[in-house]
């Protein structure tokens, strides 16, 4: 999150990709994947990757997907999807 807030998006993205494999016990894994989906949307408008992460989050971390950050990211995804 700190890297994202500092505008260091590539570094944040690098740290978060496949985090579930490198640190399966990380308590904030759901939040991390919501942030990664947000990065894909902000940085590349990559609906495919962001959508997969949101689906993964919905299956494994539904409470985080319902959080404020999760709702914001889903709204961003929906807006970009509608814009085509």
GROMACS elastic network, one bead per residue, 0.5 to 0.9 nm:
[ bonds ]
;  ai    aj funct       b0    kb
    1     4     6  0.50571   500
    1     5     6  0.61889   500
    1     6     6  0.86601   500
    1    12     6  0.73694   500
    1    32     6  0.80284   500
    1    35     6  0.74192   500
    2     5     6  0.50911   500
    2     6     6  0.62410   500
    2     7     6  0.87431   500
    2     8     6  0.85918   500
    2    12     6  0.82849   500
    3     6     6  0.51028   500
    3     7     6  0.63357   500
    3     8     6  0.50254   500
    3     9     6  0.65642   500
    3    10     6  0.87994   500
    3    11     6  0.69070   500
    3    12     6  0.54564   500
    4     7     6  0.51589   500
    4     8     6  0.55545   500
    4     9     6  0.53116   500
    4    10     6  0.86835   500
    4    11     6  0.83339   500
    4    12     6  0.59891   500
    4    13     6  0.85918   500
    4    35     6  0.85101   500
    4    39     6  0.79712   500
    5     8     6  0.75001   500
    5     9     6  0.84794   500
    6     9     6  0.80932   500
    7    10     6  0.86630   500
    7    12     6  0.89625   500
    8    11     6  0.56616   500
    8    12     6  0.63703   500
    8    13     6  0.87759   500
    9    12     6  0.50508   500
    9    13     6  0.60116   500
    9    14     6  0.85278   500
    9    39     6  0.68669   500
    9    43     6  0.76508   500
   10    13     6  0.50583   500
   10    14     6  0.61248   500
   10    15     6  0.87210   500
   10    39     6  0.87333   500
   10    43     6  0.88570   500
   11    14     6  0.50483   500
   11    15     6  0.63080   500
   11    16     6  0.87455   500
   12    15     6  0.52508   500
   12    16     6  0.63074   500
   12    17     6  0.88181   500
   12    36     6  0.78971   500
   12    39     6  0.82831   500
   13    16     6  0.52516   500
   13    17     6  0.61866   500
   13    35     6  0.88212   500
   13    36     6  0.61934   500
   13    39     6  0.69236   500
   13    40     6  0.81790   500
   14    17     6  0.56889   500
   14    18     6  0.89074   500
   15    18     6  0.82427   500
   15    19     6  0.71467   500
   16    19     6  0.52155   500
   16    20     6  0.86050   500
   16    32     6  0.65327   500
   16    33     6  0.70730   500
   16    35     6  0.84318   500
   16    36     6  0.63532   500
   17    20     6  0.82699   500
   17    33     6  0.82698   500
   17    36     6  0.75208   500
   18    21     6  0.55061   500
   18    22     6  0.66921   500
   18    23     6  0.87027   500
   19    22     6  0.50667   500
   19    23     6  0.56540   500
   19    24     6  0.71645   500
   19    26     6  0.84370   500
   19    29     6  0.74626   500
   19    32     6  0.82172   500
   19    33     6  0.83986   500
   20    23     6  0.54218   500
   20    25     6  0.79139   500
   20    26     6  0.78055   500
   20    29     6  0.69103   500
   21    24     6  0.56752   500
   23    26     6  0.54908   500
   23    29     6  0.84568   500
   24    27     6  0.84839   500
   24    29     6  0.78375   500
   25    28     6  0.88214   500
   25    29     6  0.80538   500
   26    29     6  0.55533   500
   27    30     6  0.79932   500
   27    31     6  0.89020   500
   28    31     6  0.52845   500
   28    32     6  0.61827   500
   28    33     6  0.88324   500
   28    64     6  0.89024   500
   29    33     6  0.63237   500
   29    34     6  0.87247   500
   29    61     6  0.81683   500
   30    33     6  0.52908   500
   30    34     6  0.63610   500
   30    35     6  0.87065   500
   30    57     6  0.60430   500
   30    58     6  0.89646   500
   30    60     6  0.76402   500
   30    61     6  0.52789   500
   30    62     6  0.81967   500
   30    63     6  0.83680   500
   30    64     6  0.57492   500
   30    65     6  0.75969   500
   31    34     6  0.51060   500
   31    35     6  0.62174   500
   31    36     6  0.86284   500
   31    57     6  0.86475   500
   31    61     6  0.84311   500
   31    64     6  0.60345   500
   31    65     6  0.80413   500
   31    67     6  0.89259   500
   31    69     6  0.80144   500
   31    70     6  0.79079   500
   32    35     6  0.50913   500
   32    36     6  0.61908   500
   32    37     6  0.87050   500
   33    37     6  0.61216   500
   33    38     6  0.84697   500
   33    53     6  0.63631   500
   33    54     6  0.77024   500
   33    56     6  0.84606   500
   33    57     6  0.68002   500
   34    37     6  0.51051   500
   34    38     6  0.62260   500
   34    39     6  0.86677   500
   34    50     6  0.85765   500
   34    53     6  0.71989   500
   34    54     6  0.67929   500
   34    57     6  0.71845   500
   34    64     6  0.78176   500
   34    65     6  0.72268   500
   34    69     6  0.72724   500
   34    70     6  0.60309   500
   34    73     6  0.70110   500
   34    74     6  0.89919   500
   35    39     6  0.61818   500
   35    40     6  0.87285   500
   35    69     6  0.79730   500
   35    70     6  0.84165   500
   35    73     6  0.80656   500
   36    40     6  0.62990   500
   36    41     6  0.86664   500
   36    50     6  0.76153   500
   36    53     6  0.77543   500
   37    40     6  0.51423   500
   37    41     6  0.63141   500
   37    42     6  0.86730   500
   37    46     6  0.86900   500
   37    47     6  0.87417   500
   37    49     6  0.71435   500
   37    51     6  0.74558   500
   37    52     6  0.84379   500
   37    53     6  0.58978   500
   37    54     6  0.68026   500
   37    73     6  0.72719   500
   37    77     6  0.87958   500
   38    41     6  0.50842   500
   38    42     6  0.60422   500
   38    43     6  0.83323   500
   38    50     6  0.70928   500
   38    72     6  0.88261   500
   38    73     6  0.57060   500
   38    74     6  0.87162   500
   38    76     6  0.80461   500
   38    77     6  0.83372   500
   39    42     6  0.51099   500
   39    43     6  0.56722   500
   39    44     6  0.79179   500
   39    45     6  0.87602   500
   39    46     6  0.89944   500
   39    50     6  0.83134   500
   40    43     6  0.53726   500
   40    44     6  0.55396   500
   40    45     6  0.61434   500
   40    46     6  0.53394   500
   40    47     6  0.75424   500
   40    49     6  0.69228   500
   40    50     6  0.58475   500
   41    44     6  0.57216   500
   41    46     6  0.53777   500
   41    47     6  0.65233   500
   41    49     6  0.86486   500
   41    50     6  0.64597   500
   41    73     6  0.83871   500
   41    76     6  0.75574   500
   41    77     6  0.69686   500
   41    80     6  0.81215   500
   42    45     6  0.59028   500
   42    46     6  0.82842   500
   42    76     6  0.88843   500
   43    46     6  0.78226   500
   44    47     6  0.84703   500
   45    48     6  0.88891   500
   45    50     6  0.85079   500
   45    77     6  0.86281   500
   45    80     6  0.72789   500
   46    49     6  0.58460   500
   46    50     6  0.61850   500
   46    51     6  0.84358   500
   47    50     6  0.51003   500
   47    51     6  0.56640   500
   47    52     6  0.84113   500
   47    77     6  0.68418   500
   47    80     6  0.76270   500
   47    81     6  0.70412   500
   48    51     6  0.52239   500
   48    52     6  0.62986   500
   48    53     6  0.87510   500
   49    52     6  0.51475   500
   49    53     6  0.62563   500
   49    54     6  0.86498   500
   50    53     6  0.51225   500
   50    54     6  0.61628   500
   50    55     6  0.86057   500
   50    77     6  0.75238   500
   51    54     6  0.50732   500
   51    55     6  0.61386   500
   51    56     6  0.85322   500
   51    74     6  0.87933   500
   51    77     6  0.75250   500
   52    55     6  0.50845   500
   52    56     6  0.60880   500
   52    57     6  0.84903   500
   53    57     6  0.59687   500
   53    58     6  0.84403   500
   54    58     6  0.60179   500
   54    59     6  0.86405   500
   54    65     6  0.75166   500
   54    70     6  0.84533   500
   54    73     6  0.86037   500
   54    74     6  0.75719   500
   55    59     6  0.63147   500
   55    60     6  0.86844   500
   56    59     6  0.52614   500
   56    60     6  0.61375   500
   56    61     6  0.78026   500
   57    60     6  0.52422   500
   57    62     6  0.62519   500
   57    63     6  0.89182   500
   57    64     6  0.75598   500
   57    65     6  0.63437   500
   58    61     6  0.55732   500
   58    63     6  0.81241   500
   58    64     6  0.81970   500
   58    65     6  0.60307   500
   58    66     6  0.86841   500
   59    62     6  0.62705   500
   60    63     6  0.89856   500
   61    64     6  0.56002   500
   61    65     6  0.65396   500
   62    65     6  0.50060   500
   62    66     6  0.63440   500
   62    67     6  0.88048   500
   63    66     6  0.51899   500
   63    67     6  0.64488   500
   63    70     6  0.88614   500
   64    68     6  0.82804   500
   64    69     6  0.78552   500
   64    70     6  0.61234   500
   64    71     6  0.89678   500
   65    68     6  0.81265   500
   65    69     6  0.75773   500
   65    71     6  0.65242   500
   65    73     6  0.87062   500
   65    74     6  0.82308   500
   66    69     6  0.79917   500
   66    70     6  0.55812   500
   66    71     6  0.58987   500
   67    70     6  0.50279   500
   67    71     6  0.61034   500
   67    72     6  0.85253   500
   68    71     6  0.51899   500
   68    72     6  0.61232   500
   68    73     6  0.86096   500
   69    72     6  0.50677   500
   69    73     6  0.61232   500
   69    74     6  0.85815   500
   70    73     6  0.51580   500
   70    74     6  0.61340   500
   70    75     6  0.85611   500
   71    74     6  0.50791   500
   71    75     6  0.60891   500
   71    76     6  0.85875   500
   72    75     6  0.51209   500
   72    76     6  0.62314   500
   72    77     6  0.86361   500
   73    76     6  0.50517   500
   73    77     6  0.61453   500
   73    78     6  0.86247   500
   74    78     6  0.61303   500
   74    79     6  0.86197   500
   75    78     6  0.50475   500
   75    79     6  0.61438   500
   75    80     6  0.86152   500
   76    79     6  0.51464   500
   76    80     6  0.61949   500
   76    81     6  0.84531   500
   77    80     6  0.52845   500
   77    81     6  0.59965   500
   77    82     6  0.85761   500
   78    82     6  0.60793   500
   78    83     6  0.85629   500
   79    82     6  0.51752   500
   79    83     6  0.61890   500
   79    84     6  0.87520   500
   80    83     6  0.50143   500
   80    84     6  0.63800   500
   81    84     6  0.52226   500
